[in-house]
Amino acid sequence: MNPGMVERYIEKKPCAAGQTLLPAVFRLLLGIAVLTVIAGAFVSTYGAGLAIPDWPTSFGKIVLLYSPIGGIPFLPAAPWEVFLAQAHRFLGLLAFGFAVVGLILCWFTSPTWSVRMAAVVAVLAIGFQVMVGAFRIWSGTPWSAKLLACSAPLVLVVIFLSTEWVTSRSRRQATLPRGTNRSARTFWVAGFLAGWAYFQIVAGTQLRHGGPTESPYWFLFWVWVHVLSGLGLGIGTILAAWFVNVGWPGDPPRAGTASLRILLSGVLVPCQVVLGGATWLSRFGVPRWFTDYVASWHLTLESKAPLEILARTSHAVLGIVILALCGSAVAWSIWGDVGEIKTD
Amino acid sequence: MSAGQALFCLLALPKGFAYPGKADPRQDVRKDCFLPKAKAGLTNRCLRLGSNNQLAANAGGWTRAVRSLWDSVRFGRLAPSGPDLLKAEASAVTSCRIGTEVGGCWRPQGGLLLSLCSVFLFVFGCNTQRQLEFPLNLEGRDPAEISLLAREEATHFLEELFGTPDYPRVPPGVSLNEKWLQMASGEPSWQADERGIPSWPRGLYRQHCSLCHGIAGDGAGPAALIMDPYPRDFRLGIFMYTSTIPGAKPRPEDIRRIIVEGMPGTAMPAFRNLAPEAIEALVEYVIYLSVRGETELLILQAILDEEEPLPLSFPVKERLIQEDLAWIWEQWSLPENFPDRYVVVPPPPPPIASQADWEASVARGREIYLSERAQCAKCHGPEGAGDGEQANELYDDWNYPKRSPTPAQTAERARLYTLPLRPLRVRNFREGVFRGGSRPEDLYLRIAIGLKGTPMGGVGPTPDSKGALEPEEIWHLVHFVMAQAGLGPPAR
């Protein structure tokens, strides 16, 4: 590592107010982004993607937010699907606003170009997602819905990493050197898991946003891909969490931010597999390959029942969270941790 | 996803990773740049990269020509024929990033972009068509033997009569509520009134039903293959669980009940949470799809089997509308117009005052069950476990045409159908799952009317026949089935 780089970091002390306000803004941004993702998952669960047929207006008017129940001042009443769609738009707009505020704060409070770039990237990512969402409304085709669903996880990962970068850099700017604990093992493991997790999201998008004229064989193909890949990912993440955090006998101990992210993924992915099973059961009933064995279930499905809503929405959101964790692990394995743990 | 798209993806994908026919030497450069190893070797690697390029520059004339053409596509210009190694060394230190051009080295972005495009096309497809069309019902027909003119004529005539999935029409002589059809059709969205307030929904069928039942109600929606039984194909005009006599169409009330209560043991959910108007819209749309489907069969019969000259003449079209379509709609109207004749209402059951009465009724029901008059045991088995001697050879009307005398012929015939052949699963009463409902009245109707479209015929009296069993005997049979299912005596 070049010692001159440390000196450069120490020399340029940022303004004190920016040290606390900037991370706070980005953490708020991350929270709103997660809420936007959750709202988006509700939108697709309820099939409300095109509930409002125009953009950026709503039924020709400028409306910030609707209310699902009447009688609330300043909030016009609207059906549930319309409320969901508008809430999703509102949260996206809020996230964009916070990202812009964060960018302005960066420019005036943070001297480090990387922090500024992180803010720029966050603004661009959210702006991109907004445009994809607008395109979804304008085109109305199933593939635009799939595109929106596939880009949203990547945008959240970008916001997550930007937030981590801004908060960690702000914390480290004045006193701490750049981390040296980088792990190639963790990098490759996390990278592989992140890629696999994203592939799972893409496969799930095929099922969740399939058009009505798609072939049943195409749907079945993605069902097999999604289910088998999900089971593999569940086992693989557990093994990866062990491999990265414990390793083989004789390996030096390792525990850093990246490793802990993978450990958390190892806990969440099996939960995601369970949620996937609940999603299938609540939506399609007992899979036909098992009806000979469990046909005695007195199972009458109910459309939009609380269990179905909870399972489908949680399944979508948790998949994105897992991707964000794996992406963060990749980033931290490159940035390195500040700590006492040795690398391999 | 078409075959053309798949072929394009398969051909395009390797381009990003196999240019120019060997491993991209920049992989090593990227690895060294990405992870903090000593950068001393970096310059040497870039130089070696440059020397590879030099080798390429010295390649034969035809290789250079092909490569230049490829470069003109990727870069929009001809690439330099050899690297400036001094520039390569200088730029390697400062611009060591993924995918940056180093001197005259090849850039992988073009191939990467091509690979990403191919993956994008494979995953998302490129169907930009927003307005959907009803697919033609060519089940059981060899598509290769149907001319384009015949398809277009049938499609065009059907569109004239019934519209499209986004803009349905009510044909002449058919009384369907257009407002409800508008609500059920199209993309799921909300429509605003004059004040801009969202007031009524659209796209209910596509939102709730098309994933399983398909855009045309053909029962071959995207999720059809993961379900057992298959979703109902409305186009034959046959519905299993009705309250009308055998051979008659269902009442709207029968369809409404299935939508609201669902079907236990199947993937058909209960839509209790929908607003009443939404349910009425879906009922109307199901009837619309059924009428359209039956009309389509008759039109295709006229074009393909009767070989009417194309384009269809006005008299032929008039005959199809005034006679065939009118007959189809008349069948749907009969149960509503003549309920006494077409609707079966279960009579009051025999009184069950005590446990002894119940057991006596069950015992009597078992006798009837095993008798030759009812012939229940042949399929359902002696104990109602669905293991009768004929249980493995039964098909419904949707699957029966897919069969052929030999398994090889059946496999050959399968290519003419969207969904593979699937036999009927004879009901095992002990599971306690009855798809048409488990109330005593529901079971009475199943026995009296039968399951339309299946080998289970009705045994109850109709206006045209005495039937195999008397109503009281049917009730004893119902009690026997309930006892086998563990349902116990009905509430008094």
Interface residues (C-beta under 8 A of the other chain):
Chain A: M1 G47 A48 G49 L50 A51 I52 P53 F59 G60 K61 P76 A78 P79 E81 V82 S139 G140 T141 P142 W143 K146 L147 C150 R182 A184 F187 V202 Q206 G210 G211 P212 T213 E214 S215 P216 Y217 W218 F219 L220 V223 F284 G285 P287 R288 T291 A295 S296 W297 H298 L299 T300 L301 E302 S303 K304 A305 I334
Chain B: M1 F34 L35 P36 V123 F124 G125 C126 N127 T128 Q129 R130 L132 P135 E187 P188 S189 W190 Q191 A192 G196 I197 P198 P201 G203 R206 Q207 H208 S210 L211 G214 I215 A220 G221 P222 A223 A224 L225 I226 M227 D228 E261 G262 M263 P264 G265 T266 A267 M268 P269 A270 F271 R272 N273 L274 T418 L419 R425 N428 R430 E431 G432 V433
